[in-house]
Amino acid sequence: MHSGRGQALSLFVGHVQHMLTEASVPHTLLITERQNHARDLVREADLSQWDALVIMSGDGLLFEVVNGLMEREDWEQAIQIPLGVLPGGSGNALAASILHYSGSQPVSSEELLVSCGFLLCRGLPSPLDLVSVSLASGTRLFSFLSLAWGFVADVDIESEKYRYVGTARFTVGTLVRLASLRVYEGRLASPPPHGLGICSSFFCHPPAEQPVPSNWTVVKEENFVLVLAMYQSHLAEDFMAAPEAAADDGLIHLYYVRAGISRAALLRLFLAMEKGAHLSAGCPHLVYSKVRALRLEPLSPKGVITVDGEVVEYGPLQAQVHRGLARLIMG
């Protein structure tokens, strides 16, 4: 399946197709023509005709595929079909994470595509965590990468206008947003980390519309520059937001930056994130914890929340990790 910034097909023909042919990997090429095309396709398709689904695009197309699979009546079986990723968009976070997990040196652009192509041809699937995100309207989404509110979400969405510069759009967007730094008011809470692996049902926490359980920890801060929940190592090709994350560690790596940080300090923090060095940067406004669920209640009247880089309805939400629910080809 192809999408992205319009170059996916030429990249596939120029770099990937011959690799698949040489590795004797038969394939059917499907080109998406509209938003949610892939979501609709996998929700209705006879999956028995394929051994795997490979997505060549940015992270947005994989978000469609994952949620299309989880919307099927046979979702428990459907989500087990191996998923492959080939970077062909402006946000290639999962592809960069896969390369990181393989122990390879970080590369970008077409080198990243070739490296992921080699890993794909090996065809070895591994467990992949998914996170269910329950929104106030009752909508439930499934996420493989991240949940963001505040600065990171603003940059991701506002930088869309710079998509023509490729992955550099995030750098441009960061500089633009730094010039007018915003503070968001809200509440953040998470359950105790112990014992969360034992659940009697698929969703083992009280729904978001109920009060925060008494045994959950409510963060004392209510003014944030950003809240970022990560379940893979990279948020972009050159942005290692969660260096300790693994594809199937069963954890949400939760970061937040308290209000009061200067523009210069936030810029230094983001520059450190490019190499995954932010946790050792000594930033007093950065807080990091490992959780298995979280609840976010924005109190600011306006804002942007993204799930895997896609805008979702603004309001309270709850997220919970499901360890190894999907399967990802990682070589």
C-alpha atoms as one frame of an Amber mdcrd trajectory, in Angstrom:
protein
   0.000   0.000   0.000   1.343   3.396  -0.960   0.674   6.950   0.157   2.767
   9.825   1.545   4.188  12.912  -0.125   3.637  11.672  -3.669   6.977   9.906
  -4.092   6.117   6.509  -2.647   5.487   4.779  -5.973   8.718   5.999  -7.578
  10.664   5.043  -4.455   9.097   1.594  -4.509   9.965   1.027  -8.172  13.452
   2.469  -7.798  14.545   0.831  -4.559  12.225  -1.891  -3.307  10.656  -3.784
  -6.186  13.878  -5.418  -7.364  14.732  -6.409  -3.773  11.419  -8.247  -3.456
  11.948  -9.907  -6.850  15.470 -11.059  -5.983  14.228 -12.399  -2.642  11.404
 -14.258  -4.471   8.731 -12.397  -2.513   5.484 -12.273  -4.537   3.417  -9.168
  -3.912   0.281  -7.309  -4.913   0.590  -3.542  -5.251  -2.313  -1.420  -3.996
  -2.225   2.376  -4.263  -4.463   4.350  -1.888  -6.462   7.137  -3.503  -8.034
   8.942  -0.562  -7.938   9.306   3.192  -9.112   6.143   4.998  -8.924   4.124
   1.759  -6.541   1.662   3.427  -8.719   1.547   6.537 -11.787   0.629   4.500
  -9.859  -1.884   2.397  -8.424  -3.950   5.265 -11.684  -3.808   7.213 -13.510
  -5.623   4.395 -10.763  -7.634   2.663 -10.263 -11.394   2.662  -6.966 -11.383
   4.546  -6.313 -15.051   3.801  -5.060 -14.048   0.344  -1.994 -12.360   1.871
   0.771 -13.482   4.212   1.510  -9.918   5.328   0.451  -6.315   4.820   3.305
  -3.945   3.946   2.726  -0.215   4.140   4.959   2.157   2.189   4.154   5.654
   3.347   4.474   7.747   6.470   3.059   6.677   9.803  -0.465   7.865   8.955
  -1.214   5.019   6.562  -0.208   2.399   9.131  -2.569   4.083  11.609  -5.367
   3.525   9.084  -4.430  -0.126   8.577  -4.185  -0.923  12.299  -7.571   0.633
  13.033  -9.178  -1.001  10.006  -8.008  -4.386  11.278  -9.267  -3.666  14.802
 -12.701  -2.668  13.441 -13.269  -6.115  11.932 -15.526  -8.674  13.595 -12.590
 -11.114  13.520 -10.163  -8.499  14.888  -8.418 -10.938  17.231  -7.310 -13.005
  14.252  -6.940 -10.100  11.822  -4.525  -8.102  13.976  -2.154 -11.085  13.927
  -1.379 -10.664  10.219   2.261  -9.509  10.049   2.665  -5.823   9.255   5.631
  -4.413   7.379   6.748  -0.801   7.071   8.709   0.903   4.309   9.328   4.642
   4.807   7.814   6.776   2.064   6.287   9.754   3.873   7.449  12.797   5.813
   6.985  11.087   9.179   8.760   7.739   9.257   8.991   7.170  12.984   8.212
   3.456  13.089  10.689   2.721  10.297  13.410   4.579  12.217  12.439   2.679
  15.375  12.696  -0.673  13.585  16.186   0.186  12.379  17.134   1.247  15.916
  15.873  -2.026  17.382  17.943  -3.983  14.825  21.112  -2.426  16.203  21.927
  -0.703  12.915  23.434   2.752  12.634  20.841   5.502  12.153  20.289   6.565
   8.555  17.637   8.630   6.829  15.763   9.121   3.582  16.527   6.561   0.871
  19.165   4.794   3.003  16.481   4.155   5.615  14.196   2.790   2.921  16.844
   0.370   1.630  17.708  -0.786   5.159  14.042  -1.425   5.973  13.690  -3.231
   2.627  16.417  -5.692   3.601  14.800  -6.286   7.005  11.439  -6.793   5.297
  12.833  -9.413   2.907  13.959 -11.466   5.911  10.283 -11.611   6.829  10.567
 -12.297  10.562   7.600 -10.935  12.559   7.886  -9.894  16.207   5.262  -8.769
  18.733   4.209  -5.106  18.618   2.456  -3.269  21.432  -0.698  -1.350  20.647
  -2.303   1.287  22.852  -6.077   1.724  22.977  -7.137   5.362  23.256 -10.684
   5.990  24.499 -12.090   9.441  23.717 -14.903  11.331  25.428 -17.331  10.632
  22.578 -16.939   6.897  23.108 -14.675   6.454  20.084 -11.830   4.001  20.637
  -8.687   4.160  18.541  -5.653   1.903  18.444  -2.222   3.473  18.360   1.234
   2.037  17.624   3.438   5.105  18.121   2.481   8.075  20.255  -0.054  10.339
  21.904   0.735  14.048  22.131  -0.787  17.206  23.570   0.730  20.656  23.587
   3.963  21.649  21.885   4.687  18.363  20.058   1.139  18.048  18.710   1.138
  21.713  17.671   4.410  21.293  15.770   3.239  18.098  14.090   0.035  19.620
  12.758   1.189  23.178  12.105   4.227  21.909  10.163   1.952  20.277   7.582
   2.310  23.453   5.527   6.046  22.716   5.241   5.560  19.133   4.033   7.323
  19.993   0.770  10.689  20.014   2.607  10.209  16.394   3.739  11.343  15.383
   7.232  12.849  18.855   7.788   9.279  20.144   8.223   9.406  19.180  11.907
  12.540  21.270  12.456  10.962  24.264  10.735   7.749  23.779  12.710   9.655
  23.585  16.004  11.401  26.906  15.383   8.136  28.586  14.405   6.279  27.298
  17.483   9.166  28.273  19.825   8.640  31.876  18.798   5.191  31.793  20.378
   5.344  29.268  23.210   2.016  28.184  24.661   1.099  26.783  28.074  -1.750
  24.299  28.495  -3.759  23.623  31.631  -4.910  20.090  32.386  -4.749  17.046
  34.618  -2.634  13.949  34.088  -2.982  10.693  36.011  -1.729   7.101  35.815
  -2.271   3.862  37.762   0.366   2.166  39.897   2.804   0.201  37.688   2.709
  -3.009  39.703   0.178  -5.720  38.939  -1.088  -4.176  35.720  -0.148  -7.186
  33.657  -2.996  -9.140  35.257  -6.340  -8.121  33.770  -9.580 -10.069  33.751
 -10.691  -8.330  30.557  -9.185  -6.671  27.497  -9.820  -3.201  28.977  -8.859
  -3.413  32.629  -9.264   0.178  33.833 -12.362   2.225  34.695 -13.726   4.131
  31.673 -12.629   7.730  31.194 -16.025   9.164  32.157 -15.698   7.754  35.685
 -13.677   9.562  38.388  -9.950   8.875  38.601  -9.525   5.789  40.819  -8.157
   6.514  44.286  -5.068   4.360  43.756  -3.997   6.297  40.639  -1.301   8.960
  40.875  -2.457  12.420  39.816   0.378  14.673  38.690   0.473  17.758  40.911
   1.324  20.059  38.011  -1.570  21.405  35.994   0.309  23.704  33.609   2.204
  21.998  30.827   4.163  22.942  27.739   3.770  19.414  26.416   2.633  15.910
  27.278   4.046  13.098  25.146   3.319   9.375  25.494   5.648   7.169  23.421
   5.659   3.414  22.798   8.386   3.306  20.135  11.867   4.792  20.245  11.487
   7.426  17.522   8.947  10.176  16.912  10.597  11.013  13.563  13.592   9.790
  11.572  15.928  12.093  13.538  14.010  12.329  16.811  14.685   9.577  19.383
  12.067  10.602  21.913  12.077   7.344  23.919  15.536   5.704  23.754  14.553
   3.080  26.344  11.429   1.942  24.468  11.093  -1.425  22.755   8.444  -2.632
  20.333   6.920  -5.019  22.870   7.965  -3.846  26.337   4.351  -3.396  27.435
   5.031   0.186  28.516   3.968   3.722  27.742   6.969   6.029  28.068   5.377
   9.181  29.437   7.066  12.585  29.247   5.820  15.976  30.209   7.438  19.397
  30.335   6.245  21.757  33.046   5.383  25.355  32.375   8.182  27.819  33.161
  10.780  26.403  30.792  12.515  29.035  28.664  12.506  28.939  24.883  16.266
  28.366  24.890  16.003  25.465  27.344  13.204  23.859  25.326  15.250  24.189
  22.133  18.241  22.553  23.864  15.956  19.750  25.018  14.671  19.108  21.514
  18.188  19.172  20.070  19.189  16.555  22.666  16.176  14.452  21.645  17.610
  14.096  18.149  20.197  11.707  19.639  18.071  10.429  22.514  20.190  12.336
  25.037  17.444  14.406  26.665  17.122  12.270  29.798  20.733  13.052  30.698
  20.455  16.738  29.779  19.561  17.739  33.343  16.436  19.679  32.370  14.509
  20.366  35.619  11.236  20.926  33.749  11.260  17.485  32.067   9.542  14.600
  33.888   9.694  10.990  32.653   7.951   7.871  33.884   7.000   4.415  32.622
   3.298   3.598  32.897   0.826   1.093  31.469  -2.135   3.465  31.290  -2.863
   7.170  31.609  -5.707   9.644  31.718  -5.418  13.144  30.276  -8.015  15.828
  30.973  -7.310  19.109  29.138  -8.713  22.160  30.913  -7.590  24.736  28.355
 -10.533  25.500  26.042  -8.514  25.076  22.855  -5.719  22.758  21.853  -4.602
  19.883  19.659  -4.278  16.219  20.604  -2.700  13.784  18.181  -2.582   9.992
  18.126   0.162   8.640  15.857   0.357  12.115  14.347  -3.362  12.202  13.491
  -5.621  14.853  15.057  -8.316  13.403  17.329 -11.187  15.099  19.128 -10.063
  17.530  21.803 -11.095  16.550  25.309 -10.488  13.993  28.050  -9.063  10.631
  27.058  -7.692   7.460  28.518  -4.994   5.209  27.091  -3.945   1.663  27.948
  -1.176  -0.498  26.499  -1.856  -4.005  25.171   1.404  -5.884  25.081   2.268
  -7.683  21.852  -1.231  -7.348  20.411   0.004  -6.922  16.814   2.899  -8.388
  14.821   5.539  -6.330  13.025   8.156  -7.557  10.535  11.478  -6.400  11.973
  13.944  -8.761  10.308
